[in-house]
Amino acid sequence: MRSILIIISTALLLFSSCEEDLLKHEFKNTPRGNYDVLWSEFDRLYGAFEAKHINWDSLGEVYRSQIYDETTGEELFSLMSGLIAELNDGHVDIYAPEFGLFSSWSRRRKPYFKDVVDQDWSDVVEMRINIKAEYLKGRQREYTDDEGYNFFSGYIENRGKTYGYLCIPTFTSDNFPFSFVSSAVDSFRHTSGVLLDLRFNGGGMTENFVKVMNIFSSEKKLFLKSRLRDGTEHNDLSEMTSHYTNPGPSSLRDVPIAVLVNSFTASAAEHLLLGLESQPGVFSIGDTTHGAFSTVKEKILPNGWQFRIGPQVVYAPNGRLLANEEGEYLEGIGIAPDYYSENKLAFIRMGYDLVIVRAIHLFPDE
């Protein structure tokens, strides 16, 4: 189950703001009828066509020309998957019960660890068990929510110094254990640094990540701007909305923070990373994140297949598109960490987490 969950944690039901919006009009339940609904709903609602330089009209004709009355369900699903794959968007996917889930995200088959081929959630579980045994020495505090997500915290001793460690595996929980997180943060105030582990965190609810962001923030900072698709033209976007960190009296201050991320750090977890990177004394380490920043609208085709659309476009604090050094919009590409460090499962099984080890050595000497 967890294997499916993480693959689209990056494509699941995990995101910062998710709205179900069922189609309310009559459409023909034919291969072309279903395809036309998919294409037209993206044409009407998707926000990042211009940011990604996508010619949606041209793509629509290329794939539509391959659909006939005799097109099978499997062929139709493959063509629809090909169409949305052109977007390379971490929050765009299509699900058919008989064929499964297809994510637009181009790295959908990326392994969890660089020395393995297949995605196996048990490897992630093994990694977290080893962290508890080898780094926290079995003295961790833990909380497991109703969905089986395991939050845990503790201390790592290294070279005569103590570092706080907190694993937040998700922001999806309706009963997010903020009191557990807050208690961990309180216990970290006199440590030499904190490791906030967001690896394999596929995102979740806005209110959950915002609480965590603010308790780890020391200054009020603008960290992101955004606009929403609000008209018929691809460039019809709302006025800019600004997003700020907002630390409170109990927020952590004057303690350096390492944020651990990887390609399966998505959505709300990426927003948290952006917020924390606006703060002094924070650095990120691991692999480039997922690239799933937009809010989400959920839709249902006449044949019952489900798909998701991202109507939001995000911008850096300076008002320019959130982009990498090559000028590419980061939806589907992700945030590059300050320091690259990828784990190997073979090392994990020897009790050695490369990302944790390197993060500790990057903390400043007191």
C-alpha positions as CSV (number, residue, x, y, z in Angstrom):
1,M,0.0,0.0,0.0
2,R,2.7,2.5,0.9
3,S,4.4,1.9,-2.5
4,I,1.3,3.1,-4.2
5,L,0.9,6.0,-1.7
6,I,4.4,7.4,-2.2
7,I,4.5,7.2,-6.0
8,I,2.3,10.0,-6.2
9,S,2.7,11.4,-3.1
10,T,3.7,12.7,-5.5
11,A,0.6,12.0,-7.1
12,L,-1.9,11.1,-4.6
13,L,-4.4,12.9,-2.5
14,L,-1.8,14.7,-0.7
15,F,-1.7,18.3,-1.7
16,S,-1.8,21.7,-0.1
17,S,-5.2,22.5,-1.4
18,C,-7.3,20.0,-3.2
19,E,-10.8,20.7,-4.6
20,E,-13.2,18.2,-6.0
21,D,-15.1,19.6,-8.9
22,L,-17.3,17.2,-10.7
23,L,-18.3,17.9,-14.3
24,K,-21.9,19.2,-14.4
25,H,-22.6,19.0,-18.2
26,E,-23.7,16.3,-20.6
27,F,-20.8,14.7,-22.6
28,K,-20.8,11.7,-24.8
29,N,-19.2,8.6,-23.2
30,T,-17.2,7.8,-26.3
31,P,-13.5,7.6,-26.8
32,R,-13.4,11.1,-28.4
33,G,-16.0,12.4,-26.1
34,N,-14.0,11.5,-23.0
35,Y,-10.8,12.8,-24.6
36,D,-12.5,16.1,-25.5
37,V,-13.6,16.5,-21.9
38,L,-10.0,16.0,-20.6
39,W,-8.5,18.4,-23.2
40,S,-11.1,21.1,-22.7
41,E,-11.0,21.0,-18.9
42,F,-7.2,21.5,-19.0
43,D,-7.7,24.2,-21.6
44,R,-10.2,26.0,-19.3
45,L,-8.5,25.6,-16.0
46,Y,-4.8,24.7,-16.1
47,G,-2.6,27.6,-15.0
48,A,1.0,27.0,-16.2
49,F,0.6,26.7,-20.0
50,E,2.6,29.9,-20.6
51,A,5.0,29.3,-17.8
52,K,5.9,26.0,-19.4
53,H,5.6,27.2,-23.1
54,I,3.0,24.6,-23.9
55,N,1.0,24.8,-27.2
56,W,-2.1,23.0,-25.9
57,D,-4.0,23.4,-29.1
58,S,-1.4,21.7,-31.2
59,L,-0.9,18.9,-28.7
60,G,-4.6,18.3,-28.5
61,E,-4.9,17.7,-32.2
62,V,-1.9,15.4,-32.3
63,Y,-3.4,13.0,-29.8
64,R,-7.1,13.5,-30.9
65,S,-6.2,12.4,-34.4
66,Q,-5.3,9.0,-33.1
67,I,-8.7,8.3,-31.5
68,Y,-11.5,6.5,-33.3
69,D,-14.8,5.0,-32.3
70,E,-13.0,1.6,-32.2
71,T,-10.3,2.9,-29.8
72,T,-10.1,0.5,-26.8
73,G,-10.1,1.7,-23.2
74,E,-6.4,0.7,-22.9
75,E,-5.5,2.7,-26.0
76,L,-7.5,5.7,-24.8
77,F,-5.8,5.7,-21.4
78,S,-2.4,5.5,-23.1
79,L,-3.2,8.5,-25.4
80,M,-4.6,10.5,-22.5
81,S,-1.5,9.7,-20.5
82,G,0.7,10.8,-23.3
83,L,-1.1,14.1,-23.5
84,I,-0.8,15.0,-19.8
85,A,2.8,13.7,-19.8
86,E,3.6,16.7,-22.1
87,L,3.0,18.9,-19.1
88,N,5.5,17.2,-16.7
89,D,3.6,18.5,-13.7
90,G,3.9,17.0,-10.3
91,H,0.2,17.5,-9.5
92,V,-1.3,16.3,-12.8
93,D,-2.4,12.7,-13.2
94,I,-5.1,10.4,-14.4
95,Y,-6.6,7.3,-12.7
96,A,-8.6,4.5,-14.3
97,P,-9.5,1.5,-12.0
98,E,-8.7,-1.0,-14.7
99,F,-5.4,0.6,-15.7
100,G,-4.1,2.3,-12.6
101,L,-2.6,5.7,-12.0
102,F,-0.5,7.6,-14.5
103,S,1.4,10.7,-13.3
104,S,2.5,13.5,-15.7
105,W,5.7,13.8,-13.6
106,S,8.6,12.8,-15.8
107,R,10.6,11.1,-13.0
108,R,7.7,8.8,-12.0
109,R,9.8,5.7,-12.2
110,K,12.8,7.1,-10.3
111,P,13.9,4.6,-7.7
112,Y,13.8,5.5,-4.0
113,F,17.6,4.9,-3.7
114,K,20.2,5.3,-6.3
115,D,21.6,1.8,-6.2
116,V,18.2,0.0,-6.7
117,V,15.9,-0.3,-9.7
118,D,12.4,-0.8,-8.4
119,Q,10.4,1.3,-6.0
120,D,9.6,-0.7,-2.8
121,W,8.1,1.1,0.1
122,S,9.6,-1.5,2.5
123,D,13.0,0.0,1.7
124,V,11.8,3.4,3.0
125,V,10.5,1.7,6.2
126,E,13.9,0.0,6.5
127,M,15.7,3.4,6.2
128,R,13.6,4.8,9.0
129,I,14.1,1.8,11.3
130,N,17.8,2.1,10.8
131,I,17.7,5.8,11.7
132,K,16.0,5.0,15.0
133,A,18.5,2.2,15.7
134,E,21.8,3.7,14.5
135,Y,21.4,7.4,15.1
136,L,18.7,7.8,17.7
137,K,19.9,4.7,19.5
138,G,16.4,3.5,20.1
139,R,15.6,6.4,22.4
140,Q,13.2,8.2,20.0
141,R,9.7,9.5,20.8
142,E,7.1,8.4,18.3
143,Y,3.6,9.1,17.1
144,T,1.7,7.0,14.6
145,D,-1.5,8.5,13.1
146,D,-4.7,6.7,12.0
147,E,-3.3,6.2,8.5
148,G,-0.2,4.5,9.8
149,Y,2.2,7.4,9.2
150,N,5.0,7.3,11.8
151,F,6.3,10.6,13.1
152,F,9.4,10.3,15.3
153,S,12.0,12.5,16.9
154,G,15.2,12.2,19.1
155,Y,18.8,13.3,19.4
156,I,21.9,12.4,17.4
157,E,25.2,12.6,19.3
158,N,28.3,13.3,17.2
159,R,31.7,14.6,18.1
160,G,30.6,15.7,21.5
161,K,27.6,17.7,20.2
162,T,23.9,17.0,20.3
163,Y,21.6,17.5,17.3
164,G,17.9,17.3,17.2
165,Y,16.2,15.1,14.6
166,L,12.5,15.1,13.5
167,C,10.9,13.0,10.8
168,I,7.6,14.4,9.4
169,P,6.4,11.8,6.9
170,T,3.3,13.6,5.7
171,F,1.0,16.6,6.1
172,T,-2.1,14.7,5.0
173,S,-3.5,13.8,8.5
174,D,-6.8,15.4,9.5
175,N,-5.5,15.1,13.1
176,F,-1.9,16.3,12.3
177,P,0.1,15.8,15.5
178,F,1.3,19.4,15.9
179,S,1.6,19.0,19.7
180,F,4.1,16.2,19.0
181,V,6.1,18.4,16.6
182,S,5.9,21.4,19.0
183,S,7.2,19.3,21.9
184,A,10.1,18.1,19.7
185,V,10.9,21.7,18.8
186,D,10.9,22.8,22.4
187,S,13.4,20.1,23.2
188,F,15.8,21.2,20.4
189,R,16.4,24.8,21.7
190,H,19.8,24.0,23.2
191,T,21.1,21.6,20.5
192,S,23.9,22.4,18.1
193,G,21.5,22.0,15.1
194,V,18.3,20.3,14.0
195,L,17.7,17.8,11.1
196,L,14.2,18.1,9.8
197,D,13.6,15.0,7.7
198,L,11.1,15.6,4.8
199,R,12.3,12.8,2.6
200,F,9.4,10.8,1.1
201,N,6.9,13.4,2.5
202,G,4.4,13.7,-0.3
203,G,2.6,16.8,1.0
204,G,-0.9,17.3,2.4
205,M,-2.9,20.1,4.0
206,T,-1.9,23.8,3.9
207,E,-2.8,24.4,7.5
208,N,-0.5,21.6,8.7
209,F,2.7,22.7,6.8
210,V,2.1,26.3,7.8
211,K,2.1,25.5,11.5
212,V,5.3,23.6,11.1
213,M,6.9,26.3,9.0
214,N,6.0,29.0,11.5
215,I,7.4,27.1,14.5
216,F,10.7,26.5,12.7
217,S,10.9,30.2,11.5
218,S,12.6,33.0,13.3
219,E,11.7,35.9,11.0
220,K,8.6,37.1,9.1
221,K,9.6,36.7,5.5
222,L,7.9,36.8,2.1
223,F,8.8,33.4,0.6
224,L,6.4,32.8,-2.3
225,K,3.8,34.5,-4.5
226,S,1.1,32.9,-6.5
227,R,-1.7,33.5,-9.0
228,L,-4.7,31.4,-10.0
229,R,-6.2,30.7,-13.5
230,D,-9.4,32.8,-13.6
231,G,-10.5,33.3,-17.2
232,T,-10.9,31.7,-20.6
233,E,-7.5,32.6,-22.0
234,H,-4.3,30.8,-20.9
235,N,-2.9,34.0,-19.6
236,D,-5.9,34.9,-17.6
237,L,-4.5,34.8,-14.0
238,S,-5.7,36.4,-10.8
239,E,-3.9,39.2,-8.9
240,M,-0.7,38.1,-7.1
241,T,-1.1,36.6,-3.6
242,S,1.9,36.9,-1.2
243,H,2.8,34.1,1.2
244,Y,4.8,34.8,4.4
245,T,6.4,32.9,7.2
246,N,4.9,34.1,10.5
247,P,6.9,33.0,13.6
248,G,5.3,33.1,17.0
249,P,6.7,33.4,20.6
250,S,7.4,29.6,20.7
251,S,9.2,29.4,17.4
252,L,12.7,28.0,17.2
253,R,15.4,30.6,17.0
254,D,19.2,30.7,16.8
255,V,19.5,27.0,16.0
256,P,20.8,26.0,12.5
257,I,18.5,23.7,10.6
258,A,19.2,21.2,7.9
259,V,16.2,20.2,5.8
260,L,16.5,16.7,4.4
261,V,14.7,16.3,1.0
262,N,14.6,14.0,-2.0
263,S,12.6,13.5,-5.2
264,F,9.6,12.3,-3.3
265,T,9.4,15.5,-1.1
266,A,6.4,17.0,-2.7
267,S,3.7,19.7,-2.6
268,A,3.1,21.1,0.9
269,A,6.6,19.7,1.9
270,E,8.1,21.8,-0.9
271,H,6.2,24.9,0.2
272,L,7.6,24.3,3.7
273,L,11.1,24.0,2.2
274,L,10.6,27.3,0.4
275,G,9.5,29.0,3.6
276,L,12.4,27.7,5.7
277,E,14.9,28.6,3.0
278,S,13.9,32.2,3.5
279,Q,15.2,32.0,7.1
280,P,18.7,32.5,8.4
281,G,20.7,29.5,9.4
282,V,18.7,27.0,7.2
283,F,20.2,24.8,4.5
284,S,18.8,21.9,2.4
285,I,20.5,18.7,1.6
286,G,19.5,15.6,-0.4
287,D,18.1,15.4,-3.9
288,T,16.0,17.7,-6.1
289,T,12.4,17.7,-4.8
290,H,9.3,16.5,-6.7
291,G,8.1,19.7,-8.3
292,A,4.4,19.9,-7.3
293,F,3.5,23.4,-6.3
294,S,0.0,24.2,-7.5
295,T,-3.3,23.7,-5.8
296,V,-5.4,21.0,-7.3
297,K,-8.8,20.5,-8.9
298,E,-10.1,17.0,-9.2
299,K,-12.4,16.0,-12.1
300,I,-14.3,12.9,-13.3
301,L,-14.7,11.9,-17.0
302,P,-18.0,10.6,-18.4
303,N,-16.5,7.1,-18.2
304,G,-15.7,7.5,-14.5
305,W,-11.9,8.0,-14.8
306,Q,-10.5,10.6,-12.5
307,F,-7.9,13.3,-13.3
308,R,-6.3,16.3,-11.6
309,I,-5.5,19.8,-12.8
310,G,-3.3,22.4,-11.3
311,P,-4.8,25.9,-11.7
312,Q,-2.1,27.8,-9.8
313,V,1.2,29.4,-10.9
314,V,3.9,30.2,-8.3
315,Y,6.5,32.9,-8.3
316,A,9.6,33.8,-6.3
317,P,9.4,36.7,-3.8
318,N,10.7,39.1,-6.5
319,G,7.6,38.3,-8.6
320,R,9.3,36.3,-11.3
321,L,8.3,32.7,-12.1
322,L,9.8,30.2,-9.7
323,A,12.5,28.9,-11.9
324,N,15.9,27.2,-11.9
325,E,19.1,28.8,-13.2
326,E,18.3,27.8,-16.8
327,G,15.0,29.7,-16.5
328,E,12.8,26.6,-16.4
329,Y,9.6,26.8,-14.4
330,L,10.0,24.5,-11.4
331,E,6.6,22.7,-11.7
332,G,7.6,19.1,-12.5
333,I,11.3,19.9,-12.1
334,G,11.6,20.6,-8.3
335,I,13.8,22.6,-6.0
336,A,17.5,21.8,-6.1
337,P,19.0,21.4,-2.6
338,D,21.9,23.5,-1.3
339,Y,23.9,20.3,-1.1
340,Y,23.4,17.2,-3.2
341,S,23.6,13.9,-1.4
342,E,21.8,10.7,-2.4
343,N,21.4,7.6,-0.3
344,K,22.3,4.1,-1.3
345,L,20.2,1.2,0.1
346,A,23.3,-0.9,0.6
347,F,24.7,1.8,2.9
348,I,21.4,2.1,4.8
349,R,21.5,-1.6,5.4
350,M,25.0,-1.1,7.0
351,G,23.5,1.5,9.3
352,Y,24.9,4.4,7.4
353,D,22.6,7.3,6.1
354,L,24.8,9.4,3.8
355,V,22.4,12.4,3.9
356,I,22.4,12.5,7.7
357,V,26.1,12.1,8.0
358,R,26.9,14.9,5.6
359,A,24.2,17.2,7.1
360,I,25.8,16.9,10.5
361,H,29.3,17.8,9.1
362,L,27.8,20.9,7.4
363,F,26.6,22.4,10.6
364,P,28.7,25.4,11.7
365,D,31.3,24.8,14.4
366,E,30.4,26.7,17.6
